Amino acid sequence: MIDLTFEIIKNEIMASDIFEMTLKTDKLPADIKAGQFANVKVPNRTDLILRRPFGIYSVNFDDNTIKLGYALRGQGTQALSILPAGTKVQVLLPLGNGFPAVEEGKKVLLVGGGIGVLPLLSVAQSFKNNVISSCIGFKDASLQMKVDEFKALSKECIVASDDGSLGEKGYVAQVLAKYIDQINPDVIFACGPEIMLKGLGEFAAKYPTYVSLEQRMGCGIGACLVCSCKTKKNDEEHYARVCADGPVFRFEEVFYG
């Protein structure tokens, strides 16, 4: 990881209370992987000491830009949302473990809910030697994000919404159940609210499944333990740090509430 100075190129709303920030630096680290995140320092705010962690959902090494998505949750994100283009910000990246590499030609199914669709977009963009299918869902049409991009990068893209105002009506796991056999993925990558991830248990029993957890973080580098979550490996329970040991875990490693 490295602490770099970025310039804000764009900082604009892309859905209800959800923003997209495009950042440019002199030279991006070459080791950024799909599913990793960045810690952004809120500039000129001595009362906001902790950096804010956001998933990196787009990386362009040609022009040294990244894109981050964030929801308005508190003082930090509120302060970031009003920063104009041209503002300089400090960003620590890349952080965490991303999604694992997949053998060329294998079928990858992306399953996302809400703002959790964004980290999966980085997979669709970078796993160019794999066959990508996607199933993404939102509470309603006002919260849709990057649907056209997923459609362009996927062999098949299934869109759902809780109220039926966008795509098929139903929760992501419910809608996916109608298509999973025909997709027949070699691996599933998922990100979204815990209740959505829990609903993938039936599929995870049949297909290798990796989940990216959404967890409140403090330091973002594994020192403060704020983001610890209960996990299991080899039938032993222990606590893992989502920021350092994740945010990507095997489905069966995670305890779901």
C-alpha positions in Angstrom: 0.0 0.0 0.0 1.1 3.6 -0.6 -0.2 7.0 0.4 -0.7 9.1 -2.7 -2.0 12.5 -3.5 -4.9 12.5 -5.9 -6.9 15.2 -7.6 -10.7 15.0 -7.8 -11.7 15.0 -11.4 -15.4 14.4 -10.8 -17.5 14.1 -7.7 -21.2 13.7 -8.5 -24.3 11.9 -7.5 -25.1 8.7 -9.4 -28.1 7.4 -7.4 -30.2 8.5 -4.4 -27.6 9.5 -1.7 -24.8 7.7 -3.5 -21.9 9.5 -5.1 -19.2 8.6 -7.6 -15.7 10.1 -7.2 -13.1 10.0 -10.0 -9.6 10.6 -8.8 -6.3 11.1 -10.7 -2.7 10.7 -9.6 0.7 10.8 -11.2 1.1 7.0 -11.3 -1.1 4.3 -9.9 0.3 1.3 -8.0 0.5 -1.6 -10.4 -0.7 -4.2 -7.9 -4.4 -3.0 -7.5 -6.7 -6.0 -7.7 -10.5 -6.2 -8.2 -12.2 -6.1 -4.8 -9.6 -4.0 -3.0 -10.4 -0.7 -1.4 -8.9 2.7 -0.6 -8.8 4.9 2.5 -9.6 8.5 1.7 -8.6 11.4 4.0 -11.1 14.2 4.3 -9.1 17.3 3.6 -9.1 20.4 5.8 -11.1 18.7 8.6 -9.1 18.2 11.8 -12.2 16.9 13.5 -12.4 14.0 11.0 -9.2 12.1 11.9 -10.0 8.7 10.5 -9.9 8.1 6.8 -13.0 6.7 5.0 -12.8 3.3 3.3 -14.3 2.9 -0.2 -14.2 0.1 -2.7 -12.2 0.8 -5.8 -14.6 -0.2 -8.6 -12.8 1.1 -11.7 -9.0 1.4 -12.4 -7.6 3.0 -15.5 -3.8 2.6 -15.7 -3.6 4.6 -19.0 -4.7 7.8 -17.4 -3.9 6.9 -13.8 -7.5 7.3 -12.5 -9.6 5.4 -10.1 -13.3 5.6 -9.4 -14.8 5.2 -5.9 -18.5 4.9 -4.9 -19.8 6.0 -1.5 -23.1 6.5 0.3 -23.9 9.4 2.5 -23.7 7.9 6.0 -22.2 10.6 8.3 -20.0 13.6 8.6 -17.1 12.2 6.7 -19.1 11.3 3.6 -21.1 14.5 3.8 -17.9 16.5 3.8 -16.5 14.5 0.8 -19.7 14.9 -1.2 -19.3 18.7 -1.4 -15.6 18.7 -2.5 -15.3 20.3 -6.0 -13.2 19.1 -8.9 -9.6 20.1 -8.5 -9.5 19.4 -4.8 -6.4 17.4 -3.7 -7.0 14.4 -1.3 -4.7 11.9 0.3 -5.5 8.2 -0.5 -4.0 5.1 0.9 -4.2 2.1 -1.5 -4.6 -0.6 -2.4 -5.9 -2.2 0.8 -7.3 -5.6 1.7 -7.4 -8.8 -0.3 -9.3 -8.8 -3.6 -11.2 -11.5 -5.4 -9.0 -14.5 -6.3 -7.8 -15.1 -9.9 -9.9 -17.5 -12.0 -8.5 -19.8 -14.7 -8.9 -18.4 -18.2 -12.2 -19.3 -19.8 -14.0 -20.2 -16.6 -17.5 -18.8 -15.9 -17.7 -16.2 -13.2 -21.1 -15.2 -11.8 -21.3 -11.8 -10.1 -24.1 -11.3 -7.5 -24.5 -7.8 -6.0 -27.0 -5.9 -4.0 -27.3 -2.1 -3.6 -24.0 -0.3 -3.4 -22.4 -3.7 -3.2 -22.6 -4.0 -7.0 -19.8 -1.5 -7.4 -16.8 -3.7 -6.2 -18.1 -6.4 -8.6 -17.9 -4.0 -11.5 -14.1 -4.0 -11.1 -14.2 -7.8 -11.6 -16.2 -7.5 -14.8 -13.7 -4.9 -16.1 -10.5 -6.8 -15.2 -11.4 -10.5 -15.6 -11.4 -10.2 -19.4 -10.4 -13.8 -20.1 -13.4 -15.2 -18.2 -17.1 -15.5 -19.1 -18.9 -13.0 -16.9 -22.6 -13.3 -15.9 -24.2 -10.9 -13.4 -27.2 -10.7 -11.2 -27.6 -7.3 -9.5 -30.5 -6.0 -7.4 -31.6 -2.7 -5.9 -34.4 -1.7 -3.5 -36.0 0.3 -6.3 -35.2 2.1 -9.6 -34.0 5.3 -7.9 -31.1 3.3 -6.4 -29.9 1.7 -9.6 -26.1 1.9 -10.4 -24.0 1.0 -13.4 -26.7 -1.3 -14.9 -25.6 -0.4 -18.5 -22.0 -1.1 -17.6 -22.8 -4.5 -16.2 -24.9 -5.4 -19.3 -22.1 -4.3 -21.6 -19.5 -6.5 -19.7 -21.6 -9.5 -19.1 -22.7 -12.4 -21.3 -25.9 -12.3 -19.3 -27.1 -9.6 -16.9 -30.1 -10.2 -14.7 -31.5 -7.1 -12.9 -33.9 -7.2 -10.0 -35.6 -4.8 -7.6 -37.5 -5.3 -4.4 -40.6 -3.5 -5.7 -40.4 -4.4 -9.3 -39.7 -0.9 -10.5 -36.6 -2.1 -12.2 -36.1 -5.4 -13.9 -37.6 -8.5 -12.3 -39.5 -8.1 -9.0 -37.9 -9.9 -6.0 -34.8 -10.2 -3.9 -31.5 -11.0 -5.7 -31.3 -14.6 -4.4 -35.0 -15.3 -5.3 -34.5 -14.0 -8.8 -31.2 -15.8 -9.3 -32.7 -19.1 -8.4 -34.6 -19.1 -11.7 -31.3 -18.7 -13.7 -28.5 -20.3 -11.7 -28.7 -23.8 -13.4 -28.5 -22.4 -16.9 -25.6 -20.1 -15.9 -23.9 -23.0 -14.2 -21.0 -20.9 -13.0 -17.5 -22.2 -12.0 -17.3 -19.6 -9.2 -19.6 -16.9 -7.7 -18.3 -13.6 -6.4 -20.8 -11.6 -4.3 -21.1 -8.3 -2.5 -24.0 -6.7 -0.7 -25.9 -6.5 2.6 -25.5 -9.4 4.9 -29.1 -10.6 4.4 -28.4 -10.9 0.7 -25.2 -12.8 1.2 -26.9 -15.2 3.7 -29.5 -15.9 1.0 -26.8 -17.3 -1.3 -26.3 -20.3 1.0 -28.1 -22.7 -1.3 -25.9 -21.7 -4.3 -22.7 -21.7 -2.2 -23.3 -25.4 -1.4 -23.0 -26.2 -5.1 -20.6 -23.6 -6.5 -17.4 -22.1 -4.9 -18.5 -18.8 -3.6 -16.6 -15.7 -2.4 -18.2 -12.8 -0.6 -16.9 -9.3 -0.1 -18.1 -8.0 3.3 -19.4 -4.5 4.0 -18.1 -3.6 7.5 -17.6 -0.4 9.4 -13.9 0.2 9.7 -11.6 2.4 11.8 -8.0 2.4 10.6 -8.5 0.2 7.5 -5.1 -1.5 7.9 -5.8 -4.1 10.6 -4.5 -2.3 13.7 -7.7 -1.1 15.5 -9.8 -4.3 15.3 -13.1 -2.3 14.8 -14.0 -4.4 11.8 -13.4 -7.8 13.3 -16.0 -10.4 12.4 -16.5 -14.0 13.6 -15.2 -16.5 11.0 -14.4 -20.2 10.9 -11.8 -22.2 9.1 -11.0 -25.9 9.5 -13.9 -26.2 12.0 -12.2 -23.6 14.3 -13.8 -20.3 15.1 -11.8 -17.1 15.2 -12.1 -13.4 14.6 -10.8 -12.0 11.3 -10.1 -8.4 10.4 -12.3 -7.5 7.4 -9.9 -4.8 6.3 -6.7 -6.8 6.4 -7.9 -10.5 6.2 -10.7 -9.6 3.8 -12.8 -8.0 2.7 -13.1 -11.1 0.5 -13.8 -14.4 2.2 -15.0 -17.9 1.2 -18.7 -18.0 1.8 -18.4 -20.9 4.3 -15.9 -18.9 6.4 -18.4 -16.3 7.5 -21.0 -16.4 10.2 -24.2 -14.8 9.0 -26.6 -13.2 11.5 
